[in-house]
Amino acid sequence: MTNALLKLKHDNHLYFRKCLKIKDKKARIVPFTINDSQDRLNQIVTDHYTKYPDPDTRPTLYIIILKARQQGMSTFTEGLFFKAITLGLPNDKPFNKVAMIVSYDDDSAKTINDMSGRYLQYLPDVIKPMNRPIRGKGIYFENPSREEFKVKPGLQSKFLIETANNKNAGSGYTINYLHISELAKWQDAETTMTSLLQSVPDYNGIVIVESTAMGVGGYFYDLWMKAKQGKNNYVPLFIPWYEHKEYVTPLAAGEEVKLDQIEEELVQNYNLTPEQVKWRRKTISDKLNGDDEKFKQEYPSNDMEAFLTSGRTRFNTRILTQWLNRAKAGEQGNIEYGQFVPQHDGYITVWKHPEPGRRYVIGADTSEGLATGDYDAATVWDAETWELCARWHGHIDPDVFGEIELPRLGKYYNEALIVPEVNNHGYTTVTALKRVNYPRIYMRERYDGLVDEMTKALGWRTDARTKPLAIDFMAKCIREGLIRVHDEQLINECITYIREADGTTNAQEGCFDDLVMASAIALFVLSNYLSDYFDARDPAGSMYDRQDNLPHALRDDRGHFNSWENY
C-alpha cells in the first residue's frame, strides 16, 4: 500500500474530505468535511484503535449516541463503515467484512441507500473496489462478473441496509460493523436487538447505536442510562446544542441582550454567550412557534432534558433534573440485631441514620416476591424534615417482608409508623406485621355495611379514589420543594412515571413504580395522620405543623415556609 493510501487509511478527516461526497443543505454535492459533533464520535473510534492496535485482540467497540437535531451522526457512521469495508480502518483489511445499517422504516432506509450510493458514485477510481449494487438493500463489493469471480473475486465485503421490522435481520451473517438508527422508534426493539447483537463478533467490530429521545422508558432509554452508569460496555455520547459553533446569531452594534429568568439560569448553568441566547430566542420564535418546551426537545441542553421533554411524565421534570444532578450514593447493607451492617448486596440503602427522639414514617409496596417482575419496596421519611432517609428494595416473599424485613427497618428507625399497602399480596405482609406485634401500623377507615358504621382496618388500600390523592400530593411535594431526595433510583422511577391518555398514572412500559408508590403512600399519611400514631408534643417544639400540612423544619423564625430548593 502506498504512503498516500496509508495516510487515507489512518486519517479519517483526510479520507472523508478527499474521497466522500455528500449533499449539503442547499442540495449541492460537496466534499464531506467532518464537523465538530462528528469529530467527537470520530475521536472515540480513533482512541479505541490507538489503544488496541492489534485487530486480533481489539475488543468490539460499543457506542450509544443520544442525538439532537442536525448533528450528522448517521452520515458520519455510514461514511466510517463505508471506509471500513472498502479501504479498511487502521491496522485492518477490508476483505470479507460486513457492515449493516438497520433503520426504523422504509423511508429512512431509502435515504441511507441513496447516501451510500453517492459515496460509491464519487469515490476516486484509484480506491473504488469492484461492486455489485443490490437494489434498495446496499452494495456487494465483489466482482460483478460470474465468469471472472473465481479468479478475481474482489473484496467480498457487504454494505447491507435493513429495517427494524425484519426480525431476522442479521441472521446468517457475522456483522463486523453494525449501525442501529433511531432505536427509540423501533417496535419490539429488545427482540430485534437481541437477534442482531448475537451476530457481532467479540473482537474487531464496531456497534454504533443512535437515536433521538422518544420519552422516558423503553429499550433505548434503558440502554442509555446503563451506559451512563457504567453498567454496560457502551460509550455514551451526547452533545448539547450550545457546543455547536454555528448555533449563534451575531449582535448588532451596541445591542444588549436582557435576560429573562430562564435565560439567566441557562447562562449560569452553561456559560452561554449573548450570541447563543439570541440564537436560541430566534429559533424558538421562528421555528418552534414560540414553544420553549419544544426547544428543549429539539435542542436539549443535557441528556435528561432530551428524554423528559419528549414524554408524558407526571412529575415536574425541571426539578427532577435538578435532583438527578445532585443525587448521591447511600450506604448499602442490612439490619441485623438492631444494627446497620454494610453489605454490598444488601436490601437497604441509607442516606441518614436515625436520630434519637426523631419520628419516621415508612411506606411499603409489596409484590409477589418473585425473582423477576415488580419489586418489594419501602421508603423511610423523616417526619420533621420530610427527607428520604433510607429505602428497602428487592424481591422477597410477602410474609418475610412483613415478619422480618419491615419490623427490623421500623424498629431501627425509632419504631417508625409503617404504612403497608394491602392490595393483593400486601394483605399477607400486613398479617405478618400484626403477627409479630409491630407497635405502629397505619389503620385506614372503611365503611362496614354489616354494622352500618365506619370501622378501622390495617394498611393502606390503593384504589381509584386513594391513588390520585397520594400521587397528586407527591407531585405537590416535588413541585413545591417540600421533600429532599438523594436517591437516583427513586428519581428515575419518578421520571418514568407517566400520565396515560385516560388520566390514570402508571410506570411507563418496561419500568417500575414500586418506590414511587411507597413514597406517595408515606408522604400522604405523613401529611394527614401522623399525630394519630405518636404522643402529642409541645406545639412550640412540634416536628410537624398539622395546621397546613407542611414540614416544621422548613419554616423560618417568622413561620414562613422555605422550599428545600433554597437550602
Order of alpha helices (4+ residues) and beta strands (2+ residues): alpha-alpha-beta-beta-alpha-beta-alpha-beta-alpha-beta-beta-alpha-beta-beta-alpha-beta-alpha-beta-alpha-alpha-alpha-alpha-alpha-beta-beta-beta-beta-beta-beta-alpha-beta-alpha-beta-beta-alpha-alpha-beta-beta-alpha-beta-beta
